[in-house]
Amino acid sequence: MKLTIPAAKLEDGGSIRCEATNPAGMARSEAPLKVCEYEPTQVAPEFIQGLTPAQANEGDRAELECKVTGTPAPDVKWSKDGKELKDGDGIHIESRPDGTHKLIIDKAKLDDAGTYRVDVSL
């Protein structure tokens, strides 16, 4: 036997009992049903820590960092002066499970100066 509740509500929760009888007797089984409040499966991205101004001497390592939340984990894109940046050629992009995202420039050059931006989306 199967009991289906097509659109469960909080008040449907409680003890559910199933009884079966035939000429030889009766059997009964009971179990609790917990109906939880609806939680959305998607949560819009939000910055917990935004980008802050950074400075590096020529030849030094430069890091830009932010932290975001969202469900599912947001897609993060980095850009410099409107041009999208990719991992490679002295630039490393890191994404950690805790929502921390980093753009790392191994050896900063004068032409690395500019306006950096991070965009997040689901």
Backbone torsions as a table, in degrees:
resi	resn	phi	psi	omega
1	MET	NA	153.7	-179.1
2	LYS	-143.8	133.8	175.2
3	LEU	-107.8	126.1	178.3
4	THR	-119.6	129.4	175.2
5	ILE	-113.4	103.2	-172.5
6	PRO	-58.9	-39.2	-179.7
7	ALA	-135.8	80.2	-175.7
8	ALA	-60.9	140.5	177.1
9	LYS	-118.0	162.3	-179.9
10	LEU	-54.1	-39.4	-177.5
11	GLU	-71.1	-9.6	176.4
12	ASP	-77.5	-14.0	-179.7
13	GLY	-67.0	155.8	179.0
14	GLY	142.6	-160.0	-179.9
15	SER	-88.7	125.7	179.2
16	ILE	-108.2	131.0	-177.8
17	ARG	-123.5	139.7	175.8
18	CYS	-121.0	128.5	178.2
19	GLU	-121.6	139.7	175.8
20	ALA	-128.6	132.3	179.2
21	THR	-130.6	150.7	170.0
22	ASN	-151.7	179.5	-177.2
23	PRO	-57.4	-22.9	-178.1
24	ALA	-85.8	-11.3	179.1
25	GLY	150.6	-157.3	-175.5
26	MET	-138.8	146.5	173.8
27	ALA	-130.1	147.2	-176.9
28	ARG	-139.5	142.0	175.2
29	SER	-137.4	144.4	-176.3
30	GLU	-138.8	142.6	177.8
31	ALA	-151.9	151.1	177.9
32	PRO	-79.1	147.9	173.2
33	LEU	-119.1	120.8	177.8
34	LYS	-108.3	122.8	176.9
35	VAL	-107.4	118.9	-177.3
36	CYS	-95.8	156.5	175.8
37	GLU	-65.2	146.9	-179.3
38	TYR	-64.1	132.4	173.6
39	GLU	-121.6	127.8	-178.0
40	PRO	-62.4	147.4	179.9
41	THR	-84.4	-12.5	177.0
42	GLN	-125.2	135.5	176.4
43	VAL	-126.5	127.0	-176.9
44	ALA	-57.9	145.6	177.8
45	PRO	-61.7	146.6	178.5
46	GLU	-147.7	138.2	176.9
47	PHE	-81.0	123.6	172.5
48	ILE	-86.4	-36.4	176.7
49	GLN	-137.9	116.0	178.4
50	GLY	-82.0	173.9	176.4
51	LEU	-67.8	145.1	175.6
52	THR	-122.3	155.5	179.9
53	PRO	-56.6	142.6	-179.8
54	ALA	-128.6	156.0	179.4
55	GLN	-144.6	142.1	177.4
56	ALA	-147.1	148.1	173.5
57	ASN	-79.2	152.0	179.3
58	GLU	-56.2	130.3	-180.0
59	GLY	92.5	-14.7	179.0
60	ASP	-86.9	165.1	175.4
61	ARG	-77.5	136.5	176.7
62	ALA	-120.9	139.0	-179.6
63	GLU	-131.5	135.0	170.5
64	LEU	-117.7	137.8	-173.9
65	GLU	-140.2	145.8	172.2
66	CYS	-146.4	168.6	177.5
67	LYS	-138.0	129.4	-177.7
68	VAL	-130.7	155.7	173.3
69	THR	-122.8	166.9	177.6
70	GLY	156.6	155.1	178.7
71	THR	-132.0	122.5	-5.1
72	PRO	-66.4	173.4	-178.8
73	ALA	-53.6	129.2	-176.6
74	PRO	-66.5	153.1	172.3
75	ASP	-82.8	129.5	-176.0
76	VAL	-115.3	129.6	177.8
77	LYS	-126.8	134.4	178.9
78	TRP	-104.9	145.9	175.1
79	SER	-144.6	156.8	176.0
80	LYS	-128.8	123.4	-179.5
81	ASP	49.7	39.7	176.3
82	GLY	85.5	-3.5	-179.5
83	LYS	-105.4	126.1	-177.9
84	GLU	-63.7	138.9	179.2
85	LEU	-103.8	143.4	177.7
86	LYS	-123.5	160.0	177.1
87	ASP	-66.0	130.0	177.0
88	GLY	134.4	167.3	178.9
89	ASP	52.0	51.4	176.0
90	GLY	83.7	-1.0	177.5
91	ILE	-113.5	130.9	176.9
92	HIS	-121.7	135.5	178.0
93	ILE	-115.0	123.4	-179.1
94	GLU	-116.6	140.1	173.9
95	SER	-130.2	123.9	-178.7
96	ARG	-106.0	155.2	-179.7
97	PRO	-60.0	-24.8	-179.1
98	ASP	-80.6	2.9	178.2
99	GLY	95.3	0.8	177.5
100	THR	-79.9	133.3	178.9
101	HIS	-128.7	136.0	-177.8
102	LYS	-129.6	144.3	168.5
103	LEU	-114.5	119.7	-175.8
104	ILE	-118.1	126.7	174.0
105	ILE	-106.1	115.0	-174.4
106	ASP	-57.9	-52.8	-178.8
107	LYS	-132.4	101.6	-176.1
108	ALA	-62.8	140.0	175.1
109	LYS	-119.0	162.6	180.0
110	LEU	-57.7	-35.2	-178.8
111	ASP	-79.0	0.8	172.4
112	ASP	-79.7	-13.3	177.4
113	ALA	-64.9	140.9	179.5
114	GLY	162.9	-167.7	179.3
115	THR	-101.2	115.5	179.3
116	TYR	-98.7	146.2	-177.9
117	ARG	-140.7	146.1	174.1
118	VAL	-123.4	130.0	177.7
119	ASP	-116.2	137.7	178.5
120	VAL	-124.9	144.1	177.5
121	SER	-154.1	159.9	177.2
122	LEU	-83.3	NA	NA
